[in-house]
Amino acid sequence: MSYAVGIDLGATNLRAGIVTEDGRIVYSEKRPTEGKRGSEHVVANIVALIQHCIEHGPVQASEVAGVGIGSPGIIDAKNGVVLSASSNIVGWWGTRIKENLEAALGLATFVDNDVNVISMGEHAFGAARGYNDFVCMALGSGVGGCVFLDGAIRRGSRGAAGELGHLTVDVNGRLCNCGRVGCLEMYVSAWAIAERARMRIAAGFESLISELAEGDLERIESRHVFEAAEKGDSLGTVIVGEDGRMLAAALADLANLVDPALFVIAGGVAQAGEPLRARIEEELRVAATVGSEPPPPVVLGQLGDEAGMLGGASLAFSGTTY
């Protein structure tokens, strides 16, 4: 039996799991990322977490085939270098993750963008198993994506393909941090969904969402919106409908562009988002180009919080970056 260590590097937490070739996590641990303390500190945290898992897990170090890690940002997957990233981890741009981890651990290490790694996990062990042509969209604090065609991730000339959160869905819409207007991320990310609910309740809309957040507008999360929608709340239903239409418009364009067999909705929002998934699929039937029906089915990712670890392990087992 061979094992791999899969690492999910988040803005808040690091997760590491020792994974079998058939996708079973036999040991896992979680620790704070501590990104504000800088890139060298985060790399040291990753090394220490991997060492802890190998020392305390049920396998011998000699049985570990390698390490796979999903990192936020644009990644040079061949060399394991961060080409571009947000400021969540101070100084993360330029970090040579592969080189640093291999020097510290003596284990073959493979690195890719975090959403690419989630997609690898869903392809190997989850909702996209058996599909070689699919698009994965991760809805969480931001919106990321991965285009997976002919059994391989499409990276583009600079490794930046799949930035689906910056598709324009409203030409007169909100200003995005990227400098563009009306980006999908400004409407369907977890914080954007919660913000729209807060704004409308503050403006006088009565909603079950407020009750679910115990009357504190600042505690409203996207999951409260979805739960309210499932219970028939009018505001929750309206917000889910708006997001469903925007996502369907984006996916309809992607269907025309790359002709996938499946859309996978992953990430934190997906874990509470069955009402959203159903609305996307409903709206996609309307938005799809005439003659291309039926559009690809829309499914929720199956791996939840374990997607990054399982995807990282899949990356390590493959010994390649797809």
C-alpha positions, -999 to 999 in steps of 0.1 A, spaced: 0 0 0 13 34 -10 3 67 7 6 104 -1 2 136 20 -23 161 6 -21 197 18 -49 222 16 -34 257 21 -62 281 31 -60 318 41 -70 308 77 -61 271 81 -37 245 69 -51 210 65 -30 179 59 -41 143 53 -24 110 48 -43 94 19 -45 60 3 -45 54 -34 -82 48 -33 -90 81 -16 -92 71 21 -79 96 46 -62 76 73 -49 105 94 -54 143 92 -46 174 112 -54 211 110 -34 241 121 -36 279 116 -19 292 84 -7 324 101 -2 341 68 3 375 82 36 363 97 51 359 62 59 333 36 89 317 54 68 311 85 40 296 65 64 272 47 78 262 81 42 256 93 36 233 63 68 214 69 60 209 106 25 198 99 36 172 74 63 159 98 37 157 125 13 137 103 40 112 93 53 108 129 19 104 144 -1 87 116 -5 50 111 21 47 83 59 45 80 78 74 63 91 50 37 55 43 26 48 79 17 51 84 -20 51 122 -20 33 154 -11 8 174 -31 -3 209 -22 -29 233 -35 -20 269 -31 -40 301 -37 -28 322 -66 -13 316 -101 12 288 -98 40 277 -120 30 240 -116 61 226 -133 85 243 -108 61 247 -79 66 285 -77 39 311 -68 37 336 -97 9 357 -83 -12 357 -51 -34 378 -29 -20 394 3 -36 368 26 -1 353 29 25 381 33 53 377 7 38 346 -9 46 359 -45 77 342 -57 77 315 -30 94 283 -42 71 259 -25 83 227 -42 120 235 -37 116 244 0 94 214 9 116 189 -9 147 203 8 131 201 42 113 167 39 132 147 13 98 139 -4 88 145 -40 65 175 -39 39 187 -64 22 221 -63 -8 236 -82 -34 262 -78 -59 254 -51 -90 251 -73 -71 230 -98 -62 207 -69 -99 206 -58 -108 196 -94 -82 168 -93 -98 155 -62 -133 155 -76 -120 139 -108 -101 111 -89 -125 105 -60 -157 126 -63 -184 141 -84 -163 142 -117 -151 106 -115 -153 91 -150 -155 125 -167 -126 139 -187 -143 170 -199 -158 192 -171 -156 226 -155 -152 230 -118 -163 263 -101 -153 268 -65 -176 292 -46 -162 304 -13 -146 336 0 -139 342 -37 -148 324 -69 -122 302 -87 -124 278 -115 -107 250 -134 -113 239 -170 -106 202 -174 -106 189 -210 -94 156 -226 -83 144 -191 -60 175 -185 -62 209 -169 -61 237 -193 -37 263 -180 -32 289 -207 0 306 -217 7 320 -182 -10 294 -161 -39 318 -154 -67 300 -173 -98 293 -153 -102 326 -134 -140 322 -137 -147 347 -109 -138 375 -132 -162 367 -159 -184 398 -164 -221 392 -156 -232 428 -152 -216 455 -174 -231 482 -152 -224 464 -120 -202 466 -90 -165 475 -91 -143 445 -84 -110 445 -66 -94 435 -99 -104 468 -114 -131 455 -137 -169 460 -133 -195 434 -127 -173 404 -120 -191 372 -110 -172 371 -77 -188 403 -66 -222 386 -66 -219 349 -59 -190 346 -34 -200 338 2 -193 373 15 -212 389 -14 -243 367 -8 -242 376 29 -237 413 22 -267 415 -1 -288 399 25 -276 424 52 -281 454 30 -317 445 22 -327 436 57 -311 469 69 -333 486 43 -364 472 58 -370 437 43 -383 412 68 -367 378 65 -361 345 82 -324 352 75 -323 376 104 -338 351 127 -313 324 116 -285 348 124 -300 354 159 -310 390 150 -274 402 144 -269 414 109 -232 411 112 -235 374 118 -254 367 86 -236 341 64 -244 327 30 -256 295 46 -284 314 64 -295 327 30 -297 292 16 -314 278 46 -340 305 45 -346 299 8 -352 262 15 -378 271 40 -396 294 15 -384 327 28 -390 354 1 -357 373 5 -336 341 5 -355 329 -26 -349 362 -44 -311 362 -36 -307 326 -46 -326 333 -78 -304 363 -87 -272 342 -81 -286 313 -100 -292 335 -131 -257 351 -129 -240 317 -126 -262 302 -153 -252 331 -177 -215 324 -170 -219 287 -174 -239 290 -206 -210 310 -221 -185 283 -209 -207 256 -224 -205 273 -257 -168 279 -254 -154 245 -242 -184 221 -245 -179 203 -211 -199 172 -202 -204 184 -166 -203 214 -143 -191 208 -107 -199 234 -80 -174 231 -52 -162 252 -23 -178 264 10 -209 278 -6 -216 245 -24 -217 227 10 -249 246 18 -260 253 -17 -285 227 -30 -311 255 -36 -285 274 -56 -274 243 -76 -310 236 -85 -316 272 -95 -285 272 -116 -296 241 -135 -330 256 -140 -317 289 -153 -291 271 -175 -318 254 -194 -331 289 -203 -297 304 -210 -283 276 -231 -279 283 -268 -307 269 -289 -296 237 -305 -271 228 -277 -298 214 -254 -297 197 -230 -270 217 -213 -244 199 -191 -258 188 -158 -248 208 -127 -237 188 -96 -223 197 -62 -188 186 -53 -188 155 -31 -156 160 -11 -165 190 10 -137 202 33 -116 172 23 -114 182 -14 -80 200 -10 -64 171 8 -77 145 -15 -68 165 -46 -33 171 -32 -28 134 -27 -41 127 -62 -16 152 -75 12 134 -56 1 100 -68 0 110 -104 35 123 -102 25 150 -127 6 182 -128 -20 168 -153 
